[in-house]
Amino acid sequence: MSQDIKILIVEDSPTQAEQLKATLEKHDYKVEIAHNGKEALAKVKLQMPLVIISDIIMPEMDGYQFCEKVKEDERLKNIPVILLTSLSEPTDVIKGLKCKADNFIIKPYNEEFLLSRIRHVLINFELRKNHAAEMVTEFYFADQKYLLTSERLQIIDLLLCTYENAVQQKSELEQSYLQLQKAHETIKILEKNYRTILESNADAMVVVNKDGIIRYVNPAAAALFSRNAETFPGEKFDYPIVAGEIKEINLTDSNGAVLTAEVRVVETNWEGENAYLATLRDVTDNVKLREKLRMLSLTDELTGLYNRRGFFTHVQQYQDTVNARDGGLLYIDMDDFKQINDTLGHDVGDKAIIEAANIIKKSFRESDIIGRIGGDEFAVFVTGAGNIDYDVFLDRLHENLQAFNSEKDHQYKLSLSVGKEYNSPENPRSLNELLIRADQSMYEQKRRR
């Protein structure tokens, strides 16, 4: 019964020792652990185990030396010693024979094989009690002479064990080979499926290696760039690739058309090489719509000029990107607009606002920023250095206004009051300050009329 069998494990690795102990205790063996050969010898002399399982590579005293010490001791020599080995060298078997080891177990071992080895040495231990005659054997191996003094059965047993280990290893290798073959077939199927998914995907997909070289493009990507897919591999991908990034980039196809694509990048493996998979979706129409909506949010629907929000946004952008200390602001208000609205109606009032907007637009440059910032109020930010002659613009505004009023088919005449405020490097002001001062200047002009 295994519960009556005490086994000593000699292993310097605490983790491996505990793992082996847990395996044996699961099958009701009594187990003790020694962490080196010297400690093991001391334990064996105090209380003899029925079997010793010893690692070979250990500090202070290795497994061969430990086994030799056990077999030299008349009281201990009949204890079966199983050596844990990698059997990486042919001489490992000879060393095992020299130290009179009873069996080998090759690392890494499976549980079933380990238990069968223990049962085997216990059975052979009983047989060898009755055939304990030793024999001296002299032989040459690898140009070296060896002299062995071992029992005949022990030699046969160890050689058979070595053969069984080889058979076991062969079986495990064959199993591993079959598993590798199966895994290889699975990988081939997965790669085929992966390519099929890429080929049939409506989004453009580009595989780029870590050096930025294109390895593959799917048909959708070839269509996006208006090129043959086979012409891409080996070329440098012209756009920066960062895993996990989502961004929009502008592309130019072979016909010179500019497109906007949303790019999403993930890491992938392509034919055994670490790479990036970039998915490109044509969002040109979405971007145009978005820009249109953005412009609508910044544009006055009636006049087509910037609304208050659009005016502030564009002036701020100008001040941030050019020079906040230059430029000047004109605040323009329609005179007697309420009377036009009240006597001629709102439709005519709207027409008057449109005409006033057109006159203002005609009087200034394309670089100047013009907005309708209230019902009948307009603002013009004149861009440029402080040496601009603003009277030139005001004269042009007056001329255009006069030309409109001289036409006979209008139900009303237009009049505009203008206030102005200039920025200067010596005394730069914010847009709000300019508006307030220009507004005050405009009302002073109204009062003087």
C-alpha positions in Angstrom: 0.0 0.0 0.0 1.4 3.4 -1.0 0.4 5.0 2.3 3.1 2.8 4.0 5.8 3.9 1.5 8.0 6.7 2.6 9.8 8.6 -0.1 12.7 11.2 0.3 12.9 14.0 -2.3 16.3 15.6 -2.7 15.8 18.8 -4.6 17.4 22.2 -4.2 14.6 24.1 -5.9 11.8 24.7 -3.3 9.2 25.1 -6.0 10.0 21.9 -7.8 10.4 20.0 -4.5 6.9 21.1 -3.4 5.4 20.3 -6.8 6.8 16.7 -6.7 5.7 16.3 -3.0 2.1 17.4 -3.9 2.0 14.8 -6.7 3.2 12.0 -4.5 1.0 12.9 -1.5 -2.0 12.9 -3.9 -1.3 9.2 -4.3 -0.9 8.6 -0.6 2.9 8.4 -0.4 4.6 9.7 2.7 7.1 12.4 1.6 10.0 14.2 3.1 12.2 16.9 1.5 15.9 17.5 1.7 17.4 20.5 -0.2 20.9 19.2 -0.9 22.9 16.0 -0.7 24.4 16.6 2.7 21.1 17.2 4.3 19.6 14.2 2.6 22.4 11.9 3.9 21.7 13.1 7.4 17.9 12.4 7.0 18.5 9.0 5.5 20.7 7.8 8.4 18.2 8.9 10.9 15.1 7.3 9.2 15.5 5.2 6.1 13.0 5.9 3.3 11.8 3.1 1.0 12.7 5.2 -2.1 14.9 8.2 -2.8 14.2 10.6 -5.7 17.1 12.9 -6.2 17.9 15.8 -8.6 21.4 15.7 -10.1 22.4 19.4 -10.2 22.6 20.6 -6.7 25.1 22.7 -4.6 27.6 21.2 -2.1 27.0 17.6 -3.3 25.4 16.7 -6.7 23.0 13.8 -7.3 25.7 11.4 -8.5 27.9 12.0 -5.5 24.9 11.6 -3.1 23.8 8.3 -4.8 27.4 7.0 -4.5 27.5 7.8 -0.8 24.2 6.0 -0.2 25.3 2.9 -2.2 28.7 2.8 -0.3 26.9 2.6 3.0 26.1 -1.1 3.9 23.0 0.0 5.8 21.6 2.2 3.0 22.8 0.6 -0.2 19.6 -1.3 -0.8 17.4 1.8 -0.9 16.4 2.4 -4.5 17.7 5.7 -5.9 15.9 7.4 -8.8 17.8 10.2 -10.4 16.0 13.2 -12.0 18.0 14.1 -15.1 17.7 15.7 -18.6 20.0 12.9 -20.0 21.5 15.6 -22.2 24.8 13.8 -22.5 25.5 10.1 -23.4 27.8 9.9 -20.4 24.9 10.6 -18.0 23.9 6.9 -18.3 27.5 5.8 -17.5 27.6 8.2 -14.5 24.4 6.7 -13.3 25.8 3.1 -13.6 29.0 4.2 -11.8 27.1 5.6 -8.8 24.8 2.5 -8.9 21.6 4.5 -9.4 18.5 2.3 -9.8 16.5 4.3 -12.3 16.3 7.6 -14.3 13.4 9.9 -14.7 13.8 12.5 -17.5 12.8 16.0 -16.8 10.2 17.3 -17.5 8.2 14.2 -16.6 4.5 13.4 -16.6 2.7 12.2 -13.5 1.8 8.8 -14.9 5.3 8.0 -15.9 6.7 9.1 -12.6 4.4 6.8 -10.6 5.1 3.8 -12.9 8.9 4.3 -12.3 8.3 4.2 -8.5 6.3 1.0 -8.7 8.9 -0.5 -11.0 11.9 0.2 -8.7 9.9 -1.2 -5.7 9.2 -4.5 -7.6 12.8 -4.8 -8.8 14.1 -4.0 -5.3 12.4 -7.3 -4.1 13.9 -9.3 -7.0 17.4 -8.0 -6.4 17.3 -9.0 -2.8 17.7 -12.5 -4.0 20.3 -11.7 -6.7 22.7 -9.4 -5.0 25.9 -10.6 -6.6 28.1 -7.8 -7.9 30.1 -8.0 -11.1 33.0 -5.9 -12.4 32.6 -4.6 -15.9 35.3 -2.9 -17.9 34.5 -1.1 -21.2 35.4 1.9 -23.4 33.1 4.7 -24.4 34.0 7.9 -26.4 37.7 7.0 -26.2 37.5 6.7 -22.4 37.9 3.6 -20.2 35.2 2.9 -17.6 35.2 0.3 -14.7 31.8 -0.5 -13.2 31.1 -2.5 -10.1 27.4 -3.1 -9.9 24.8 -5.9 -9.6 23.9 -7.5 -12.9 20.2 -6.8 -12.4 20.9 -3.2 -11.5 22.8 -2.7 -14.7 20.1 -4.3 -16.8 17.4 -2.4 -14.9 19.1 0.9 -15.5 19.7 0.3 -19.2 16.2 -0.8 -19.7 15.0 2.3 -17.9 17.1 4.4 -20.2 15.5 2.7 -23.2 12.0 3.2 -21.8 12.8 6.9 -21.2 13.9 7.1 -24.8 10.7 5.4 -26.0 8.7 7.8 -23.7 10.5 10.8 -25.2 10.0 9.6 -28.7 6.3 9.2 -28.0 6.1 12.6 -26.5 8.0 14.1 -29.5 5.6 12.4 -31.9 2.7 13.7 -30.0 4.3 17.2 -29.9 4.9 16.9 -33.7 1.3 16.0 -34.3 0.1 18.9 -32.1 2.5 21.3 -34.0 1.2 20.0 -37.3 -2.4 20.6 -36.1 -1.5 24.0 -34.8 0.2 24.8 -38.1 -2.9 23.8 -40.1 -5.0 25.9 -37.7 -2.8 28.9 -38.2 -3.0 28.4 -42.0 -6.8 28.3 -41.9 -6.8 31.4 -39.6 -4.5 33.3 -41.9 -6.7 32.3 -44.9 -9.8 33.5 -43.0 -8.0 36.7 -42.0 -7.1 37.5 -45.6 -10.6 36.7 -46.7 -12.0 39.1 -44.1 -9.5 41.8 -45.3 -10.2 41.2 -48.9 -14.0 41.4 -48.5 -14.0 44.4 -46.1 -15.6 47.5 -47.4 -13.1 49.7 -45.5 -9.7 50.3 -46.9 -7.1 48.3 -45.0 -3.3 48.6 -45.2 -0.7 46.4 -43.4 2.5 48.3 -42.6 5.5 46.8 -40.9 7.4 48.5 -38.1 9.6 50.3 -40.6 6.6 51.9 -42.3 6.8 49.7 -45.4 3.5 48.5 -46.9 3.1 44.7 -46.8 -0.4 44.4 -48.1 -3.4 46.5 -49.2 -7.0 45.1 -49.7 -9.1 45.9 -52.8 -10.9 48.7 -51.0 -7.6 50.5 -50.2 -6.5 50.1 -53.8 -9.8 51.6 -54.9 -9.4 54.5 -52.4 -6.0 55.4 -53.9 -7.2 54.6 -57.5 -4.3 52.1 -58.0 -3.6 48.4 -58.5 -3.2 46.6 -55.2 -0.1 44.7 -56.4 1.8 48.0 -56.8 1.8 48.9 -53.1 3.9 46.2 -51.3 7.4 47.5 -50.7 6.5 51.2 -50.8 6.9 53.5 -47.8 3.5 54.5 -46.3 3.5 58.3 -46.4 1.4 58.8 -43.2 2.5 58.4 -39.6 1.2 55.2 -37.9 0.6 55.0 -34.1 -1.1 52.0 -32.6 -4.4 52.8 -30.9 -4.7 56.2 -32.7 -7.8 57.5 -34.4 -7.4 60.5 -36.6 -8.3 62.1 -39.9 -5.8 62.5 -42.7 -6.0 64.1 -46.2 -5.1 61.7 -49.1 -4.4 62.5 -52.7 -5.3 59.7 -55.2 -3.6 59.0 -58.5 -6.0 61.4 -60.2 -5.0 64.3 -57.9 -8.3 64.3 -56.0 -8.0 65.2 -52.3 -9.9 62.9 -49.9 -10.3 62.9 -46.2 -10.0 59.5 -44.5 -10.5 58.4 -40.9 -7.6 56.2 -39.8 -7.7 53.6 -37.0 -4.5 51.7 -36.2 -4.1 48.4 -34.3 -1.1 46.1 -33.9 -1.2 42.9 -35.8 1.1 40.0 -37.0 1.6 39.6 -40.7 3.4 36.4 -41.9 5.3 36.1 -38.6 6.3 39.8 -38.5 5.0 42.4 -36.0 3.1 45.0 -38.0 0.3 47.6 -37.9 -3.2 47.3 -39.5 -4.5 50.7 -40.6 -8.2 50.9 -41.4 -9.0 53.9 -43.6 -12.6 55.0 -44.2 -13.5 57.7 -46.7 -15.2 60.4 -44.7 -14.9 63.2 -47.3 -18.7 63.7 -47.5 -19.0 63.7 -43.7 -16.2 66.3 -43.3 -17.8 68.5 -45.9 -21.1 68.2 -44.1 -19.5 68.9 -40.8 -17.7 72.0 -42.2 -21.0 73.1 -43.7 -22.7 72.8 -40.4 -19.9 74.6 -38.6 -20.1 77.4 -41.1 -23.9 77.6 -40.6 -23.4 77.9 -36.9 -21.0 80.8 -37.6 -22.9 82.5 -40.4 -25.9 84.9 -40.4 -28.6 83.2 -42.5 -30.1 86.5 -43.8 -26.9 88.2 -45.1 -24.4 85.5 -45.5 -21.9 87.4 -43.2 -20.5 86.0 -40.0 -23.0 86.1 -37.1 -21.8 87.4 -33.7 -20.3 84.0 -32.8 -18.5 83.6 -36.2 -17.2 87.2 -36.1 -15.7 86.7 -32.6 -14.3 83.3 -33.5 -12.5 84.5 -36.7 -11.2 87.7 -35.1 -9.8 85.7 -32.2 -8.2 83.2 -34.6 -6.6 86.1 -36.5 -5.3 87.7 -33.2 -3.9 84.3 -32.0 -2.1 83.4 -35.2 -0.9 86.8 -36.5 -0.5 89.7 -34.0 -3.0 90.7 -31.4 -1.7 94.3 -31.4 -2.6 95.3 -34.9 -5.9 95.9 -36.8 -8.8 98.2 -36.1 -12.6 97.8 -35.5 -15.5 99.6 -37.1 -18.9 99.5 -35.5 -21.7 100.2 -38.1 -25.4 100.8 -37.2 -28.3 101.3 -39.7 -30.0 104.7 -39.1 -33.9 104.8 -38.9 -34.2 101.0 -39.4 -37.1 100.8 -37.1 -39.0 103.3 -39.2 -38.4 101.1 -42.4 -39.7 98.1 -40.5 -42.7 99.8 -39.1 -43.9 101.6 -42.2 -42.9 99.2 -45.0 -43.0 95.8 -43.2 -40.5 93.2 -42.1 -39.9 91.8 -45.5 -38.7 95.2 -46.7 -36.8 95.6 -43.5 -35.0 92.3 -44.2 -34.2 93.5 -47.7 -32.8 96.7 -46.3 -30.5 94.7 -44.0 -29.3 92.6 -47.0 -28.6 95.8 -49.0 -26.7 97.3 -46.1 -24.6 94.1 -45.8 -23.8 94.1 -49.5 -22.7 97.8 -49.4 -20.4 97.1 -46.4 -19.0 93.9 -48.0 -18.2 95.9 -51.2 -16.4 98.6 -49.3 -13.8 96.4 -47.6 -11.2 93.8 -48.6 -11.5 90.1 -48.6 -8.9 89.9 -45.8 -11.1 92.0 -43.5 -13.6 90.2 -41.1 -17.2 91.3 -41.4 -20.1 90.3 -39.2 -23.7 91.1 -38.4 -23.6 91.2 -34.7 -27.1 92.4 -34.0 -30.4 93.1 -35.6 -29.2 96.2 -37.6 -25.7 96.3 -36.3 -22.5 95.3 -38.2 -18.8 95.1 -37.2 -15.7 95.1 -39.4 -12.3 94.1 -38.2 -9.8 95.7 -40.5 -6.7 93.4 -40.6 -3.1 94.7 -41.0 -0.6 97.0 -39.4 -1.6 100.3 -37.7 -0.5 102.5 -40.6 -3.6 101.6 -42.7 -5.6 104.7 -43.7 -9.1 103.8 -42.4 -10.5 106.9 -44.1 -10.0 105.2 -47.4 -12.5 102.5 -46.3 -14.9 105.0 -44.9 -14.9 107.1 -48.1 -15.5 103.9 -50.1 -18.4 103.1 -47.8 -19.9 106.5 -48.2 -19.6 106.4 -52.0 -21.3 103.0 -52.2 -24.0 104.2 -49.9 -24.6 107.3 -52.0 -24.7 105.2 -55.2 -27.4 103.0 -53.7 -29.5 105.9 -52.6 -29.2 107.6 -56.0 -31.1 104.8 -57.6 -34.8 105.6 -58.0 -36.4 102.2 -57.7 -35.9 101.9 -53.9 -38.7 102.5 -51.4 -36.2 103.7 -48.8 -32.8 105.4 -48.4 -30.0 103.8 -46.3 -28.0 105.7 -43.8 -25.2 104.2 -41.7 -23.5 105.5 -38.5 -19.9 104.3 -38.0 -17.8 104.3 -34.9 -14.1 103.3 -35.0 -11.4 102.2 -32.6 -7.8 101.2 -33.5 -5.4 98.8 -31.9 -1.8 99.9 -31.4 1.4 98.1 -30.3 1.7 100.7 -27.5 -1.8 100.1 -26.2 -3.2 96.7 -27.4 -6.9 96.0 -26.5 -9.1 92.9 -26.5 -11.9 92.5 -29.0 -14.5 93.3 -26.3 -12.7 96.5 -25.5 -12.5 97.5 -29.1 -16.2 96.8 -29.6 -17.3 98.8 -26.6 -15.2 101.8 -27.6 -16.2 101.6 -31.3 -19.9 101.3 -30.2 -19.5 104.5 -28.0 -17.9 106.2 -31.0 -20.8 105.2 -33.2 -23.4 106.7 -30.8 -21.5 109.9 -30.6 -21.7 110.2 -34.4 -25.4 109.5 -34.3 -25.9 112.3 -31.7 -24.0 114.8 -33.9 -26.3 114.2 -36.8 
